[in-house]
Amino acid sequence: MADYNNVFWYLVLSKNIDVKNKFSFLICLIFLLFMQSACKRHDESPASPTDDFNATLNIAGDGLSPEDADFMDSISVDISHDDIFFSDGTPKYPDAAIIQQGEKVQFTNPILTTLGTNKSLTALARDLLIDDMWVNVVELSAEKIFVTHPDDGELSPKHMGYAYSYGQRDYGHRLPPPDGNLLHRKYSVFGTDCSGLMINLSRNAGVQISDCISITFEGALRQALAKKTAYTGMRVCNLGALSPDQFKNCDYIIWPGKRHIGMLSNSTKGWVVFSSHGTPVPLSLQDQMNNWGPKRGVHAISLSKALSNPYWKTGYQIVRIVAIGDQMLGGSLFYLDNTNQHGLIAATQDQSTNYTIPHDIPETGNVTTTGNESAIYSGLTNTQKLISSNTAAKGVALLCSNYKGGGYSDWYLPSSLELAELYKQKDIVGGFLSNYYASSTWIVNPDPDYYGTGKGATFIAISFLNFSNGSSYSVDGNARGGAPVYPPSNIRAVRKF
C-alpha cells in the first residue's frame, strides 16, 4: 500500500506529466487500490451475507448449514477400534456382520449353518461385504485421533484425520474442495463429505457405486449391487423411520431434509453414527478451520444425542442391505416386494403343530357368505374375518393374532399366496415340518340340499399347503357323517412391514 501512496503523490506533484495523462493515471490507480482492498476483505473478513447455505452449488455433494454443523460438533464422539472390536477382530456387539475378520468361507452348499443360524450364500456374501465396510469406517474415523497431516504451506493446513471437504470423492490426496464458497475452496485437505465417505466405503469393499449424494445414495447402491453377480439376491431395503431398538450395525441412516448420511454401529460408548459433516459455506476463517478440526470430517457422533434433537429425531430413514432369512422386525425375512420398502416376516417357530381345526358346522345364516382372499398382504384381513365371523377356523386364527414375537402384536395367519412364498424359503427360514400348514384363505362352499331338498347350507373350504412337496389342498370341513375332514396341520404366523 505504501508503494501506491508514493505513486499517488508523484502524479499529483509532478510537473513532467500533463493534466490529461495525470487524470488517466489517477483513474487506473484508484481502480488498483479498490481491487486490492476487495481481495484483502475476502481473505480476512467473513463471507458476504449472500454467500450463505442457500447459495447455488455447481458440484453435487452434501453439507450442513453452519448451525447444523455446530450441533453435530457438540455431539462428536472419539471412537477407536477397541470400542467396537475385540483384539481378534470380532465385533463386541454383533448382530449384522458375523464373519470374523479374515475368515474364509467356502461357498459350496446352497445353505450353510453359521453360529447356529441357517444362512444362504447371499446372506454370507452380504455379511462379508458389510463387515469389510464396517472395519474400514472404524479405521478411517480413528485417524481423527491418531493421524496428523502436517502443514504443507499456507493453503494446505495441518489437520487430524480426514477433514470435511464438500463434494470431494478422492480423500486419499490433499486437494481443495470441488465446490462450496470461495473460503471453503481455498484450502487443500485430505477429506470428503458424508456421501463421499459412503461411496468410498462401498468402492473399497468392491461395490462400484456411481457418484451420488445422500438423497440418491439408496438408488445408486441398489443399481451397483444389481450389476455384480456375487451380490445377486441382495436387496437394498428402505425401512423408513425404524424404531432405534431395531437398528443394526452397518445400517445406513439418512436425513433427507438435512442432506446427511451415515453408518450406524454399536460401541462401548453406545450407538454412534460414522459420517463426515461440515459446512460448504463457512462464514469466517474460524468456521472453515472448524471443518478441519477434531469434531468435523470423518468421525463419529452420538446417535442418542442426535435423536434428542426434535428434527433429527424424526426426520431420518434407515436403509439396510438385506438377504432372505435375515433376523429382523421380530422374525425372519422371507419376502420383499418391488417397492423395496415392504415385505413379510415369519415367526421363528411354529405356533402349533398337528393342530386339528374342528369340523365345520354348517350355517344357514350369513356367517360364511363371503370368502377370504389369497393375495400377498391379505392374510391380516383374512385372519380378522375368521375371528370376527366366529368360524370353525377362529381358534387357529387366534393362535397367530395372539402371538407377540419381537414385541409386535400384528401377527396373522398367512394367506395361501403368502404361505406359498414362505414355502419357497423354508430351508433358509428353517424349523418347518414336512406336512400340512394352514392358510387363512378360504372360500364359501355351498351345499344347496344339505338339510333336504331346497334347504341349503354353506361351509368353509380352507386352503392348506403341504411343506413336503409344495402341493396345495382345499377342503370344506363338512363332516358328513361326523369324522373331521380338516387335516392335522401346523401353524406359522407372519407379519407384514
LINGI-V660668 format. One record per residue. RES is the residue in one letter. PSI is psi in radians with two decimals (* if undefined). D_FIRST is the distance of its C-alpha to the first C-alpha in Angstrom with 2 decimals. Layout:
res->[RES/RES]
psi->[PSI/PSI]
d_first->[D_FIRST/D_FIRST]
//
This chain:
res->[M/A/D/Y/N/N/V/F/W/Y/L/V/L/S/K/N/I/D/V/K/N/K/F/S/F/L/I/C/L/I/F/L/L/F/M/Q/S/A/C/K/R/H/D/E/S/P/A/S/P/T/D/D/F/N/A/T/L/N/I/A/G/D/G/L/S/P/E/D/A/D/F/M/D/S/I/S/V/D/I/S/H/D/D/I/F/F/S/D/G/T/P/K/Y/P/D/A/A/I/I/Q/Q/G/E/K/V/Q/F/T/N/P/I/L/T/T/L/G/T/N/K/S/L/T/A/L/A/R/D/L/L/I/D/D/M/W/V/N/V/V/E/L/S/A/E/K/I/F/V/T/H/P/D/D/G/E/L/S/P/K/H/M/G/Y/A/Y/S/Y/G/Q/R/D/Y/G/H/R/L/P/P/P/D/G/N/L/L/H/R/K/Y/S/V/F/G/T/D/C/S/G/L/M/I/N/L/S/R/N/A/G/V/Q/I/S/D/C/I/S/I/T/F/E/G/A/L/R/Q/A/L/A/K/K/T/A/Y/T/G/M/R/V/C/N/L/G/A/L/S/P/D/Q/F/K/N/C/D/Y/I/I/W/P/G/K/R/H/I/G/M/L/S/N/S/T/K/G/W/V/V/F/S/S/H/G/T/P/V/P/L/S/L/Q/D/Q/M/N/N/W/G/P/K/R/G/V/H/A/I/S/L/S/K/A/L/S/N/P/Y/W/K/T/G/Y/Q/I/V/R/I/V/A/I/G/D/Q/M/L/G/G/S/L/F/Y/L/D/N/T/N/Q/H/G/L/I/A/A/T/Q/D/Q/S/T/N/Y/T/I/P/H/D/I/P/E/T/G/N/V/T/T/T/G/N/E/S/A/I/Y/S/G/L/T/N/T/Q/K/L/I/S/S/N/T/A/A/K/G/V/A/L/L/C/S/N/Y/K/G/G/G/Y/S/D/W/Y/L/P/S/S/L/E/L/A/E/L/Y/K/Q/K/D/I/V/G/G/F/L/S/N/Y/Y/A/S/S/T/W/I/V/N/P/D/P/D/Y/Y/G/T/G/K/G/A/T/F/I/A/I/S/F/L/N/F/S/N/G/S/S/Y/S/V/D/G/N/A/R/G/G/A/P/V/Y/P/P/S/N/I/R/A/V/R/K/F]
psi->[-0.60/-0.66/-0.71/-0.61/-0.75/-0.75/-0.73/-0.88/-0.53/-0.75/-0.69/-0.73/-0.30/2.43/-0.03/-0.05/2.25/2.91/-0.71/-0.80/-0.65/-0.74/-0.76/-0.78/-0.70/-0.69/-0.78/-0.72/-0.74/-0.70/-0.76/-0.71/-0.69/-0.78/-0.71/-0.72/-0.70/-0.75/-0.71/-0.69/-0.63/-0.67/-0.60/-0.23/2.84/2.73/2.73/2.72/-0.51/-0.22/1.06/-2.95/-0.36/0.03/2.60/2.28/2.31/-0.44/2.36/2.27/-3.05/2.35/2.86/2.80/2.75/-0.64/-0.77/-0.62/-0.69/-0.68/-0.77/-0.61/-0.69/-0.27/0.35/2.53/2.32/2.09/2.27/3.04/-0.68/-0.28/-0.26/-0.61/2.62/3.02/-0.45/0.05/-0.07/2.54/2.51/-0.45/1.25/2.47/-0.59/-0.90/2.03/-0.02/2.20/2.58/2.20/-0.12/2.40/2.32/2.25/1.90/1.45/-0.47/2.58/-0.64/2.23/2.66/2.07/2.13/0.66/0.09/2.29/2.29/2.43/2.91/-0.62/-0.79/-0.67/-0.74/-0.67/-0.74/-0.73/-0.69/-0.89/-0.50/-0.70/-0.80/-0.64/-0.90/-0.71/-0.79/-0.58/-0.74/-0.73/-0.71/-0.66/-0.39/-0.35/-0.40/-0.68/-0.29/2.25/2.24/2.01/2.83/2.25/0.69/2.96/-0.61/0.20/1.38/2.77/2.41/2.75/2.40/-2.50/2.13/3.01/2.26/1.88/2.21/0.01/2.29/-0.25/1.49/-0.12/-0.11/2.57/1.96/2.69/2.63/2.46/-0.43/-3.07/-3.09/3.04/-0.65/-0.68/-0.69/-0.16/-0.52/2.48/2.28/2.88/1.98/-3.13/3.08/-3.04/-0.76/-0.61/-0.65/-0.81/-0.66/-0.82/-0.63/-0.76/-0.84/-0.68/-0.43/0.01/0.05/1.95/1.26/2.53/2.83/2.42/3.14/-3.14/-0.74/-0.17/0.04/-0.75/-0.86/-0.68/-0.70/-0.71/-0.76/-0.70/-0.73/-0.63/-0.36/-0.20/2.16/-0.65/-0.35/0.21/2.27/-0.35/2.45/2.53/1.97/2.22/1.92/0.11/-2.62/1.16/2.51/2.40/-0.47/-0.09/0.08/2.67/2.68/2.40/0.16/2.53/2.35/2.18/2.28/1.57/-0.72/-0.42/-0.06/0.98/2.50/2.56/3.11/2.31/2.58/2.46/2.64/3.08/-0.26/0.35/-3.08/2.37/2.84/2.09/2.18/-3.00/1.87/2.79/-3.06/2.35/-0.06/1.04/2.40/-0.06/2.91/-0.63/-0.68/-0.68/-0.69/-0.56/-0.57/-0.41/-0.13/-3.12/-0.25/0.06/3.04/-2.75/1.91/-3.00/2.64/2.75/2.16/-0.76/-0.66/-0.60/-0.74/-0.05/-0.27/2.27/-0.72/-0.87/-0.35/-0.57/-0.21/0.36/2.85/2.51/2.17/2.31/2.43/2.02/2.86/2.62/2.37/-0.16/2.42/1.97/2.67/0.65/-0.12/-2.49/2.23/2.21/-0.08/2.35/2.21/-3.12/-0.13/-0.29/0.36/-0.34/2.63/-2.82/2.47/2.36/2.52/2.66/-0.20/2.88/2.51/-0.30/2.68/2.54/0.72/2.30/2.02/2.29/2.56/2.60/2.39/2.04/2.48/2.51/-0.13/-2.61/0.35/-0.72/0.83/-0.34/2.69/3.08/2.72/2.85/-0.13/2.79/2.39/0.07/-0.14/-0.58/-0.83/-0.70/-0.83/-0.75/-0.64/-0.68/-0.59/-0.86/-0.49/-0.04/0.78/3.05/-0.43/0.19/-0.73/-0.77/-0.59/-0.68/-0.54/-0.62/-0.80/-0.42/-0.15/2.44/0.61/2.34/0.17/0.08/2.57/0.36/0.54/2.67/2.95/2.14/2.63/3.01/-0.69/-0.58/-0.69/-0.63/-0.69/-0.65/-0.66/-0.67/-0.52/0.36/-0.58/-0.54/-0.77/-0.80/2.83/0.25/2.61/2.84/1.04/-2.75/2.48/2.43/2.56/3.00/0.12/2.23/2.77/2.78/2.21/1.67/2.55/1.73/-0.36/0.46/-0.72/0.28/2.99/2.14/0.04/1.53/2.98/2.83/2.59/2.78/2.13/1.85/2.49/2.26/2.79/2.23/2.00/0.08/-0.49/-0.01/0.15/2.55/2.77/2.21/2.39/2.53/-0.11/0.19/1.95/-0.74/1.01/-0.15/-0.39/2.31/2.41/-0.21/2.25/2.59/2.30/2.87/2.74/2.18/2.05/2.66/2.90/2.73/2.72/*]
d_first->[0.00/3.84/5.40/5.20/6.45/8.97/10.10/10.71/12.85/14.52/15.69/16.97/18.81/20.00/23.73/23.91/22.63/24.99/24.21/24.72/22.21/19.63/20.12/19.76/16.54/15.07/16.38/14.80/11.30/11.91/13.26/10.40/8.10/11.29/11.93/8.84/9.72/13.32/13.12/11.63/14.39/16.91/16.29/16.31/18.48/22.16/23.37/23.99/27.44/28.80/27.98/31.02/34.22/35.79/33.22/34.89/34.87/35.86/37.19/40.30/39.84/40.50/38.29/38.58/36.82/34.64/37.56/40.16/38.07/37.91/41.68/42.31/40.19/42.54/45.63/44.42/47.10/46.95/49.78/51.03/53.86/56.28/55.80/57.35/59.42/61.98/61.62/63.79/61.47/63.76/62.27/63.03/63.44/64.92/65.74/64.02/63.58/66.65/66.41/65.57/62.55/63.78/67.22/68.82/71.06/73.74/73.84/77.53/79.13/78.36/78.32/77.33/77.73/74.69/74.90/78.00/76.41/77.35/74.34/74.06/72.25/69.60/69.07/68.91/66.36/64.30/64.50/63.23/60.36/59.12/59.77/57.41/54.65/55.36/54.96/51.81/50.00/50.94/49.58/46.28/45.89/46.77/43.82/41.67/43.47/44.01/41.44/37.80/35.39/32.89/29.12/28.48/24.73/21.81/23.35/26.94/27.52/30.61/33.32/37.06/39.50/38.68/35.81/35.80/34.57/35.37/37.65/37.60/41.04/40.26/39.72/40.64/37.33/33.76/32.32/29.87/31.82/33.07/32.06/30.79/27.52/24.24/23.71/27.27/27.04/23.92/25.84/28.88/31.92/35.67/37.00/38.75/39.76/43.26/44.89/43.34/45.00/48.37/48.09/47.45/50.30/52.60/51.61/51.86/55.38/56.37/55.90/53.90/52.42/50.14/46.60/46.87/45.50/47.25/49.21/50.48/51.05/54.72/55.63/53.69/55.44/58.81/58.34/57.27/60.32/62.63/61.61/62.73/66.46/66.08/64.76/67.55/68.80/65.62/64.47/61.24/62.43/60.43/62.12/60.06/59.37/61.72/62.72/60.84/64.20/64.62/61.31/61.55/59.38/57.18/57.48/54.39/53.14/51.18/49.55/49.27/47.67/44.90/44.54/45.30/47.86/49.04/52.06/54.46/55.92/58.07/57.16/58.02/55.36/56.87/55.97/52.40/50.36/48.43/45.47/41.72/39.88/36.32/34.17/32.48/30.24/28.55/26.84/24.51/23.49/26.43/28.76/27.83/28.40/31.79/32.64/32.56/34.32/37.96/39.20/37.97/38.65/42.10/44.15/46.91/47.19/50.26/52.49/54.31/51.12/49.82/53.15/52.99/50.29/52.11/50.41/50.17/53.82/55.21/52.84/53.60/55.85/57.49/57.82/60.17/61.48/65.22/68.47/72.04/73.59/70.45/71.31/69.41/69.99/73.28/74.93/74.63/72.72/75.19/73.88/70.49/70.45/68.18/65.79/64.66/64.71/68.42/71.32/74.29/74.82/78.22/79.63/79.78/83.57/86.55/87.38/91.05/93.29/96.66/96.37/99.22/98.50/101.63/103.62/102.83/104.86/105.55/104.38/105.75/102.99/99.33/98.02/97.33/97.09/93.74/92.38/89.10/86.40/85.66/81.96/78.99/77.80/81.11/82.60/81.23/82.89/86.02/86.23/85.87/88.65/90.95/90.60/90.80/93.73/95.67/96.60/98.32/94.90/93.47/93.89/91.96/89.18/88.95/88.59/85.25/84.00/84.74/82.77/79.52/77.98/74.33/74.53/74.82/77.62/77.48/79.65/82.40/85.16/83.65/84.79/86.66/83.61/81.46/84.25/84.29/80.55/81.23/84.05/81.72/79.58/82.46/81.99/78.32/78.76/81.92/84.85/87.04/90.82/92.69/94.48/93.90/90.89/91.20/88.86/88.46/89.38/92.83/94.78/97.69/100.91/103.64/107.33/109.14/112.55/111.71/113.89/116.41/116.56/113.85/112.58/109.23/106.63/103.07/101.71/98.34/97.76/95.06/93.07/92.95/91.26/92.85/90.21/92.44/92.25/90.11/93.05/93.16/96.19/96.96/99.97/101.00/102.57/105.87/108.30/111.37/113.80/111.74/109.91/106.08/104.52/100.78/100.07/98.83/95.06/91.86/89.06/85.32/82.88/79.60/76.65/74.01/70.27]
//
